[in-house]
Amino acid sequence: MSKYILVPVDFSSSSINAMEYAVLYANALKCDIRMIHVKRRNADYDPSINYNDYDEVIKSGAIDKFRKIIKHFKNKMNGNIDYCVRDGRVFTEVCNQAKYGDALMIVSGTNGVSGFQELWAGSNAFRIVSHATCPVITVKYNFVPKNTQRIVVPIDNTPRTRLKIPVVANIAKQFNAEMMLVDMRTDNKVSSQRKMEEAIKTVATYLDRHNVRYSKETIRVKKTKVASTLIDYAIAYDADLIAATSERLDNKWLPLSRISNPQQLVNHSPIPVITIKVA
């Protein structure tokens, strides 16, 4: 199979909405879609089913649903759609499929979490973001899929945060979208300003070289309000995507910089978020 977008599907309205969104990206990026369903033995158990046949019954039901989904989307797709069924932990199987199947990206639906869930449990969507080696786009269940025209890209003065630029620039170019470079200042230090100006200049040079449209803006923000301010900014300017970066360290995902906390964005942004892992 050629390059493809992997879409976790549990047949909920949220995952079908993610499929609608993934189709737009597959067409723009000229790639295929592979759906993945992860089944669990304790889900919808029917005691009348012989245990030895249980796996096949569940698998057959998933296949029938996949066929209906493919029939619904095939006329909207320029590429191909296929599917696979796995057994185990959702985020583990999705991330393994993406890694070993060489997926271009993952598009995952999310309902978001809050309160106790956010602090201790998180969501399957964020667990996928946390463990995936490829970019992950999370799409809220009630987001209406549409072509991406404006991408909010927070920039800081560390080299690592700029590693997301090639991925985001490629998306912007395929959609003919504008990258909105946002310098979110948390202090007034002259040294910080100089580093930030140099960072923005480096990114702008890259985008000019690749013929990607962009704008630049500076925002003053409190360190404790970075993620919420970024979301408010994206909403105010009718953005279609927010770009975030994260790194994994000792099995915990940390914000790459002071610009954004990926977990807050994934859980709370009504606008899709693309999270790109950098080393």
Backbone hydrogen bonds, N-H to C=O, Kabsch-Sander energy under -0.5 kcal/mol:
donor,donor_aa,acceptor,acceptor_aa,energy
5,I,32,D,-2.4
6,L,105,M,-2.7
7,V,34,R,-2.4
9,V,36,I,-3.1
16,I,12,S,-1.9
17,N,13,S,-2.0
18,A,14,S,-1.8
19,M,15,S,-1.6
20,E,16,I,-1.9
21,Y,17,N,-1.9
22,A,18,A,-2.8
23,V,19,M,-2.2
24,L,20,E,-1.1
25,Y,21,Y,-1.5
26,A,22,A,-3.0
27,N,23,V,-2.3
28,A,24,L,-2.0
29,L,25,Y,-2.9
30,K,26,A,-0.6
31,C,26,A,-2.3
32,D,3,K,-2.2
33,I,80,N,-2.5
34,R,5,I,-2.7
35,M,82,D,-2.7
36,I,7,V,-2.2
37,H,84,C,-2.1
39,K,37,H,-0.6
39,K,86,R,-2.9
43,A,40,R,-1.7
44,D,42,N,-0.5
49,I,46,D,-2.1
53,D,50,N,-1.5
54,Y,50,N,-0.7
54,Y,51,Y,-1.0
55,D,51,Y,-0.5
57,V,53,D,-2.2
58,I,54,Y,-2.5
59,K,55,D,-2.7
60,S,56,E,-2.7
61,G,57,V,-2.0
62,A,58,I,-2.0
63,I,59,K,-2.3
64,D,60,S,-2.2
65,K,61,G,-1.8
66,F,62,A,-2.7
67,R,63,I,-2.4
68,K,64,D,-1.6
69,I,65,K,-2.1
70,I,66,F,-2.8
71,K,67,R,-2.1
72,H,68,K,-1.9
73,F,69,I,-2.1
74,K,70,I,-2.2
76,K,73,F,-1.8
77,M,73,F,-1.0
82,D,33,I,-2.0
84,C,35,M,-1.7
86,R,37,H,-2.8
88,G,39,K,-1.4
93,E,89,R,-2.6
94,V,90,V,-2.5
95,C,91,F,-2.2
96,N,92,T,-2.3
97,Q,93,E,-2.3
98,A,94,V,-2.3
99,K,95,C,-2.5
100,Y,96,N,-2.8
101,G,97,Q,-1.7
102,D,99,K,-0.7
103,A,98,A,-2.6
104,L,4,Y,-3.1
105,M,4,Y,-0.8
106,I,135,P,-2.1
107,V,6,L,-2.4
108,S,106,I,-0.5
108,S,137,I,-2.9
110,T,139,V,-2.1
117,Q,114,S,-1.1
118,E,114,S,-0.5
119,L,115,G,-1.9
120,W,116,F,-2.5
121,A,116,F,-0.6
121,A,117,Q,-1.5
122,G,117,Q,-5.0
127,R,123,S,-2.4
128,I,124,N,-2.3
129,V,125,A,-2.2
130,S,126,F,-2.6
131,H,127,R,-1.5
132,A,128,I,-2.4
136,V,275,T,-2.1
137,I,106,I,-3.2
138,T,136,V,-0.6
138,T,273,V,-2.5
139,V,108,S,-2.6
141,Y,110,T,-1.7
143,F,140,K,-1.9
149,Q,147,N,-0.6
151,I,178,E,-2.8
152,V,150,R,-0.5
152,V,241,L,-2.8
153,V,151,I,-0.5
153,V,180,M,-2.8
155,I,182,V,-2.5
162,R,158,T,-0.7
162,R,159,P,-0.7
163,L,160,R,-1.6
164,K,161,T,-1.0
165,I,162,R,-1.4
168,V,164,K,-2.2
169,A,165,I,-3.2
170,N,166,P,-1.8
171,I,167,V,-1.6
172,A,168,V,-2.7
173,K,169,A,-2.6
174,Q,170,N,-2.1
175,F,171,I,-1.9
176,N,172,A,-0.9
177,A,172,A,-3.0
178,E,149,Q,-3.0
179,M,213,R,-2.4
180,M,151,I,-3.6
180,M,178,E,-0.6
181,L,179,M,-1.0
181,L,215,S,-2.5
182,V,153,V,-2.1
183,D,181,L,-0.6
183,D,217,E,-3.0
184,M,155,I,-0.6
184,M,182,V,-0.9
185,R,183,D,-1.0
185,R,219,I,-2.3
193,Q,189,K,-2.0
194,R,190,V,-2.3
195,K,191,S,-2.1
196,M,192,S,-2.4
197,E,193,Q,-2.6
198,E,194,R,-2.0
199,A,195,K,-2.1
200,I,196,M,-2.8
201,K,197,E,-2.0
202,T,198,E,-2.2
203,V,199,A,-2.2
204,A,200,I,-2.8
205,T,201,K,-2.2
206,Y,202,T,-1.8
207,L,203,V,-2.4
208,D,204,A,-2.6
209,R,205,T,-2.1
210,H,206,Y,-1.4
211,N,208,D,-1.2
212,V,207,L,-2.5
215,S,179,M,-2.1
217,E,181,L,-2.0
219,I,183,D,-3.0
221,V,185,R,-2.8
225,K,222,K,-1.7
226,V,223,K,-0.7
229,T,225,K,-2.4
230,L,226,V,-2.3
231,I,227,A,-2.1
232,D,228,S,-2.5
233,Y,229,T,-2.4
234,A,230,L,-2.3
235,I,231,I,-2.3
236,A,232,D,-2.6
237,Y,233,Y,-1.9
238,D,235,I,-1.5
239,A,234,A,-3.0
240,D,150,R,-2.9
241,L,150,R,-1.1
242,I,272,P,-1.9
243,A,152,V,-2.7
244,A,274,I,-3.0
246,S,276,I,-1.7
247,E,254,L,-1.2
249,L,247,E,-0.5
249,L,252,K,-2.5
252,K,249,L,-1.6
254,L,247,E,-1.7
254,L,252,K,-0.5
256,L,245,T,-1.2
265,L,261,N,-2.1
266,V,262,P,-3.1
267,N,263,Q,-2.4
268,H,264,Q,-2.1
269,S,265,L,-2.5
273,V,138,T,-1.7
274,I,242,I,-2.9
275,T,136,V,-2.9
275,T,273,V,-0.6
276,I,244,A,-2.4
276,I,274,I,-0.5
277,K,275,T,-0.5
278,V,246,S,-2.3
